[in-house]
């Protein structure tokens, strides 16, 4: 569902789409490999590290919402 929502974004949308990766910590495959490279580049510029196999350590980089209690 998230993929469909992201696919519907316009080119000038401010949603940080590059931050969405799959449950295995990988960039999901698309029809265009350049977009996958672009997403990885954007993530690396944000300080996200990838393993040699192309995965992100989800324990390190997973979004952790603030505990407001």
C-alpha positions as CSV (number, residue, x, y, z in Angstrom):
1,X,0.0,0.0,0.0
2,X,2.8,2.4,0.8
3,X,4.3,1.8,-2.6
4,X,1.1,2.7,-4.3
5,X,0.9,5.9,-2.3
6,X,4.4,6.9,-3.0
7,X,4.0,6.1,-6.7
8,X,1.1,8.6,-6.8
9,X,3.3,11.5,-5.6
10,X,3.9,14.4,-7.9
11,X,7.5,15.3,-8.8
12,X,7.5,18.4,-6.7
13,X,6.0,16.8,-3.5
14,X,7.9,17.3,-0.3
15,X,7.2,13.8,1.1
16,X,10.6,12.2,2.0
17,X,9.9,9.1,-0.1
18,X,13.6,8.1,-0.1
19,X,13.3,7.1,3.6
20,X,10.9,4.2,2.8
21,X,12.7,0.9,2.6
22,X,11.3,-2.6,2.8
23,X,11.1,-4.9,5.9
24,X,14.4,-6.6,5.0
25,X,16.2,-3.2,5.2
26,X,16.6,-3.0,1.4
27,X,15.6,-0.5,-1.2
28,X,12.6,-2.1,-3.0
29,X,13.2,-2.9,-6.7
30,X,11.7,-0.7,-9.3
31,X,11.6,-0.8,-13.1
32,X,14.3,1.8,-13.3
33,X,17.6,1.0,-11.5
34,X,18.6,4.7,-11.6
35,X,15.8,5.5,-9.1
36,X,17.2,2.8,-6.8
37,X,20.7,4.4,-7.1
38,X,19.2,7.8,-6.5
39,X,17.3,6.7,-3.4
40,X,20.5,5.1,-2.0
41,X,22.5,8.3,-2.7
42,X,19.9,10.4,-0.9
43,X,19.9,8.0,2.1
44,X,23.7,8.0,2.3
45,X,23.7,11.8,2.2
46,X,21.4,11.6,5.3
47,X,24.0,9.4,7.1
48,X,22.3,6.0,6.5
49,X,24.9,3.2,6.1
50,X,24.4,0.2,3.9
51,X,26.1,-3.2,4.4
52,X,28.0,-4.9,1.6
53,X,24.9,-6.7,0.6
54,X,22.9,-3.5,0.3
55,X,20.9,-3.6,3.5
56,X,20.3,-1.0,6.2
57,X,20.6,-2.2,9.8
58,X,17.0,-1.6,10.9
59,X,17.9,-1.8,14.6
60,X,20.2,1.2,14.1
61,X,18.2,3.3,11.5
62,X,14.6,2.4,12.1
63,X,12.3,5.3,12.9
64,X,11.6,5.4,16.6
65,X,8.7,7.7,17.6
66,X,9.1,9.9,20.7
67,X,7.6,8.5,23.8
68,X,5.2,11.3,25.0
69,X,4.2,9.6,28.2
